[in-house]
Amino acid sequence: LFCNRVVCVGGDGSVSEVAHGLLLKAQIDAGKDTDYITTPVRAPVPLGVIPAGTTNTLAHTLYGIKHAVTATLHIVMGHIQPVDVCTFSTPSKLLRFGFSAMFGFGARTLALAEKHRWMPSNQRKDFAFIKTLADLKPEECELSFLPLQIPQEVSHENDRNILLYLGSKDQWHKIQGHFLNVSIMAIPCLCSMAPRGLAPNTRLNNGSMALIVVQNTSRTEFVKHLKRYASVKNQFNFPFVETYTVQEVKVQPSLKSGLDAKENTYLNAASAEGNYPWNIDGDLMEEASEVHIRVHPQLINLYG
């Protein structure tokens, strides 16, 4: 059976699952060890995205608009562009392929919404957002990241470019502390709630990820930061927000001990015991150990 394209009609979670399936099959066909993939092979067929979800950040980023007819025209006309993809792994196995992730507030909001699937979609998301904001708590963890190595032309000798890499090769940086939210995004993630994008400083295929770290702060200041996403103002222009352009990130949560009853109730409502929730492309993933995220340039072709 030969297939020269795949089209997904759905939201971010559905599109991410299909992309993961295409990429995982490509690794299996190439004879790769799917438990540990450092250099994955590209997906052999392009993926089309027709938005039919709630947020549709991937479709909005690809087409500049959340419009099914526009998406269909791009697919019919064969407009293709390569897109960066991340791998999410523990020290022992590959968890999945994806485009973006949130740890902390964004993940806990999703985890709480998933506990109320009986509610209408928009209602449960609003409820989870307000509830998580009311119970706002930071995550204690260690972040390790490898800054992007940027080749820069500095001179010419015999028509050969000499490249200078900004930052030392393989020099990991570490931050330890309490964080309200950590976002790792390989694409800008445009949506109606963030017209400039959740990560406006990255691109679809520039071989990097945006690491956005929100340090612990008051609820009032955090709400000001969130409101900036819907405006033209810089949402990162706060003393408690740090941004980095990176190639790899490791997130190591600190084990919680000595929690009071209220905190234990809150944690158990959001995730399974011992696990921490992750929001990966709008899908809930729960993991107890360190998660290692790598960006892989132009790993899949998408219509757009």
C-alpha positions as CSV (number, residue, x, y, z in Angstrom):
1,L,0.0,0.0,0.0
2,F,1.5,3.3,-1.1
3,C,0.6,6.6,0.5
4,N,1.9,9.9,-0.8
5,R,0.2,12.2,1.7
6,V,-1.7,12.1,5.0
7,V,-4.4,14.6,6.0
8,C,-5.6,15.1,9.6
9,V,-8.9,16.8,10.4
10,G,-8.8,17.7,14.1
11,G,-7.3,19.8,16.8
12,D,-3.7,20.1,18.1
13,G,-3.9,16.8,20.0
14,S,-5.1,14.8,17.0
15,V,-2.5,16.4,14.6
16,S,0.3,15.7,17.1
17,E,-0.8,12.1,17.4
18,V,-0.8,11.6,13.7
19,A,2.6,13.3,13.3
20,H,4.0,11.1,16.1
21,G,2.7,8.0,14.3
22,L,4.2,9.0,11.0
23,L,7.6,9.7,12.6
24,L,7.5,6.6,14.8
25,K,6.8,4.4,11.7
26,A,9.7,6.1,9.9
27,Q,12.0,5.1,12.7
28,I,10.8,1.5,12.7
29,D,11.1,1.3,8.9
30,A,14.7,2.6,9.2
31,G,15.6,0.0,11.8
32,K,16.1,2.5,14.6
33,D,15.9,1.6,18.3
34,T,12.6,3.3,19.2
35,D,13.5,3.4,22.9
36,Y,16.4,5.7,22.3
37,I,16.5,8.0,19.3
38,T,19.1,10.8,19.1
39,T,19.1,11.3,15.4
40,P,15.6,10.4,14.0
41,V,15.0,10.1,10.3
42,R,12.5,12.3,8.5
43,A,8.9,11.3,7.9
44,P,8.6,10.1,4.3
45,V,5.2,11.6,3.5
46,P,3.8,15.2,4.1
47,L,1.0,15.9,6.6
48,G,-1.9,18.1,5.9
49,V,-3.8,19.8,8.8
50,I,-7.4,20.9,8.5
51,P,-8.4,22.7,11.8
52,A,-11.4,21.2,13.6
53,G,-10.4,21.7,17.3
54,T,-10.7,24.4,19.9
55,T,-7.3,26.1,19.8
56,N,-5.7,24.9,16.6
57,T,-2.3,26.5,17.3
58,L,-0.5,24.4,14.6
59,A,-3.0,25.2,11.9
60,H,-3.0,28.9,12.9
61,T,0.8,28.9,12.8
62,L,1.0,27.2,9.4
63,Y,-1.7,29.2,7.6
64,G,-1.8,32.4,9.6
65,I,-5.5,31.8,10.2
66,K,-7.8,29.1,11.6
67,H,-9.7,28.5,8.4
68,A,-10.6,25.0,7.0
69,V,-11.0,26.2,3.4
70,T,-7.6,28.0,3.5
71,A,-6.0,24.8,4.9
72,T,-7.6,22.7,2.2
73,L,-6.4,25.0,-0.6
74,H,-2.8,24.7,0.6
75,I,-3.1,20.9,0.6
76,V,-4.7,20.8,-2.9
77,M,-2.1,23.2,-4.3
78,G,0.8,21.3,-2.7
79,H,2.3,24.1,-0.7
80,I,4.8,22.2,1.6
81,Q,7.2,23.5,4.2
82,P,9.6,21.5,6.5
83,V,8.9,21.9,10.2
84,D,11.0,21.3,13.3
85,V,9.9,18.5,15.7
86,C,10.9,17.7,19.3
87,T,11.5,14.4,20.9
88,F,10.4,13.9,24.5
89,S,12.3,11.2,26.3
90,T,13.1,9.8,29.8
91,P,16.6,8.4,30.5
92,S,15.3,5.0,29.4
93,K,12.8,5.5,26.6
94,L,11.2,7.8,24.0
95,L,7.9,9.2,25.2
96,R,6.8,10.9,22.0
97,F,7.4,13.3,19.2
98,G,5.7,16.7,19.4
99,F,6.0,20.4,18.6
100,S,5.5,22.2,22.0
101,A,5.2,21.5,25.7
102,M,4.3,23.2,29.0
103,F,5.2,22.1,32.5
104,G,3.6,23.8,35.6
105,F,0.6,26.0,35.2
106,G,-0.2,25.1,31.6
107,A,0.1,21.3,32.3
108,R,-1.9,21.4,35.6
109,T,-4.7,23.3,33.9
110,L,-5.0,20.6,31.3
111,A,-4.8,17.8,33.9
112,L,-7.6,19.3,35.8
113,A,-9.7,19.8,32.7
114,E,-9.2,16.1,31.8
115,K,-10.7,15.2,35.2
116,H,-13.9,17.0,34.1
117,R,-14.5,15.5,30.7
118,W,-18.2,15.4,31.4
119,M,-18.3,19.2,31.1
120,P,-18.7,20.9,27.7
121,S,-15.3,21.6,26.3
122,N,-15.1,25.4,26.7
123,Q,-16.7,25.2,30.1
124,R,-14.3,22.7,31.6
125,K,-11.3,24.6,30.2
126,D,-12.5,27.8,31.8
127,F,-13.2,26.0,35.1
128,A,-9.8,24.4,35.1
129,F,-8.1,27.7,34.3
130,I,-9.8,29.6,37.1
131,K,-9.4,26.7,39.6
132,T,-5.6,26.3,38.8
133,L,-5.1,30.0,39.0
134,A,-6.9,30.2,42.4
135,D,-4.7,27.3,43.7
136,L,-1.6,28.8,42.0
137,K,1.6,27.0,43.2
138,P,5.1,26.8,41.7
139,E,6.9,23.6,40.7
140,E,10.3,23.0,42.3
141,C,12.6,21.6,39.7
142,E,16.0,21.8,38.0
143,L,16.2,23.0,34.4
144,S,19.3,22.2,32.3
145,F,19.5,23.5,28.8
146,L,22.0,23.6,25.9
147,P,21.9,27.1,24.2
148,L,21.6,27.2,20.4
149,Q,24.9,27.1,18.6
150,I,24.6,29.9,16.0
151,P,27.1,29.8,13.1
152,Q,28.1,33.4,12.3
153,E,30.3,34.5,9.3
154,V,33.2,36.5,10.6
155,S,35.7,36.6,7.7
156,H,36.7,35.2,4.3
157,E,39.9,33.4,3.4
158,N,40.3,31.9,-0.1
159,D,36.5,32.2,-0.6
160,R,35.9,29.9,2.4
161,N,33.6,31.1,5.2
162,I,35.1,30.9,8.7
163,L,32.3,30.3,11.2
164,L,32.2,31.4,14.8
165,Y,29.8,29.5,17.2
166,L,28.2,31.7,19.8
167,G,28.6,29.9,23.1
168,S,30.8,27.0,23.9
169,K,29.9,23.7,22.3
170,D,28.0,21.3,24.6
171,Q,28.1,23.8,27.5
172,W,25.0,23.1,29.6
173,H,23.4,25.8,31.7
174,K,21.4,25.0,34.9
175,I,18.7,26.8,36.7
176,Q,17.2,25.5,39.9
177,G,14.2,27.0,41.7
178,H,10.4,27.4,41.9
179,F,8.7,28.0,38.6
180,L,5.0,28.8,37.9
181,N,5.3,27.6,34.3
182,V,7.9,26.3,31.9
183,S,7.2,26.3,28.1
184,I,9.4,24.6,25.5
185,M,8.3,25.3,21.9
186,A,9.7,24.5,18.5
187,I,7.0,26.5,16.7
188,P,5.5,30.0,17.5
189,C,2.1,28.5,18.5
190,L,-0.2,31.3,17.2
191,C,-3.8,31.2,18.3
192,S,-6.7,33.5,18.8
193,M,-5.7,34.0,22.5
194,A,-2.1,34.8,21.5
195,P,-2.1,36.4,18.0
196,R,1.6,37.0,18.2
197,G,2.2,33.4,19.4
198,L,3.0,31.8,22.7
199,A,6.6,31.7,21.5
200,P,6.9,34.6,19.0
201,N,10.7,34.5,18.9
202,T,10.9,31.1,17.2
203,R,10.0,29.9,13.7
204,L,8.6,26.8,12.1
205,N,12.0,25.6,10.9
206,N,14.9,27.5,12.3
207,G,16.3,24.5,14.2
208,S,15.7,25.9,17.7
209,M,13.3,25.9,20.6
210,A,12.1,28.7,22.7
211,L,12.5,28.0,26.5
212,I,10.2,30.4,28.5
213,V,10.6,30.2,32.2
214,V,8.2,32.0,34.6
215,Q,9.7,32.3,38.1
216,N,7.5,32.2,41.2
217,T,5.7,35.5,41.6
218,S,2.4,36.9,43.0
219,R,-0.9,35.8,41.4
220,T,-1.5,39.4,40.4
221,E,1.8,39.7,38.5
222,F,1.3,36.3,36.9
223,V,-2.2,37.4,35.6
224,K,-0.6,40.5,34.1
225,H,1.9,38.3,32.3
226,L,-0.9,36.1,30.9
227,K,-3.0,39.1,29.7
228,R,-0.1,40.3,27.7
229,Y,-0.4,37.3,25.3
230,A,-3.6,38.8,24.0
231,S,-2.1,42.2,23.4
232,V,0.6,43.8,21.3
233,K,2.8,44.3,24.4
234,N,5.8,42.1,25.1
235,Q,4.6,39.3,27.4
236,F,8.1,38.5,28.4
237,N,8.9,42.0,29.7
238,F,8.7,41.1,33.4
239,P,11.5,40.6,35.9
240,F,10.2,37.1,36.7
241,V,10.1,35.9,33.1
242,E,13.3,34.6,31.3
243,T,13.6,33.4,27.7
244,Y,16.3,31.3,26.0
245,T,16.9,30.0,22.5
246,V,18.0,26.4,23.0
247,Q,18.7,23.0,21.3
248,E,18.0,20.7,24.2
249,V,16.3,21.0,27.6
250,K,16.1,18.7,30.6
251,V,13.4,19.1,33.3
252,Q,14.0,17.3,36.6
253,P,11.2,17.8,39.1
254,S,12.1,17.8,42.8
255,L,10.3,15.1,44.8
256,K,7.7,16.6,47.0
257,S,7.7,15.7,50.7
258,G,5.9,16.9,53.8
259,L,2.9,18.2,51.9
260,D,-0.1,19.3,53.9
261,A,-3.5,17.7,53.2
262,K,-4.7,20.5,50.9
263,E,-1.6,20.2,48.7
264,N,-1.9,16.4,48.5
265,T,-5.5,16.7,47.4
266,Y,-4.6,19.3,44.8
267,L,-1.7,17.2,43.4
268,N,-3.8,14.0,43.3
269,A,-6.6,15.8,41.5
270,A,-4.2,16.9,38.8
271,S,-2.0,13.9,38.2
272,A,-1.4,10.3,39.2
273,E,0.5,9.7,42.4
274,G,4.2,10.3,41.9
275,N,3.8,11.7,38.4
276,Y,3.9,15.2,37.1
277,P,1.6,16.4,34.3
278,W,2.9,17.7,31.0
279,N,0.9,19.5,28.3
280,I,2.3,18.3,25.0
281,D,0.5,19.8,22.0
282,G,-2.7,19.9,24.1
283,D,-2.4,16.2,25.1
284,L,-1.9,15.2,28.7
285,M,1.2,13.2,29.5
286,E,2.3,12.2,33.1
287,E,5.8,11.4,34.0
288,A,7.7,11.0,37.3
289,S,11.3,11.1,36.0
290,E,13.4,13.7,34.2
291,V,12.2,14.6,30.7
292,H,14.7,15.4,28.0
293,I,13.6,17.5,25.1
294,R,15.6,17.8,21.8
295,V,14.7,19.7,18.7
296,H,15.3,18.0,15.3
297,P,15.4,20.5,12.4
298,Q,12.9,20.0,9.6
299,L,11.9,16.5,10.6
300,I,8.5,16.5,8.9
301,N,6.9,18.2,5.9
302,L,3.6,20.0,6.6
303,Y,1.2,21.7,4.1
304,G,1.1,25.4,4.6
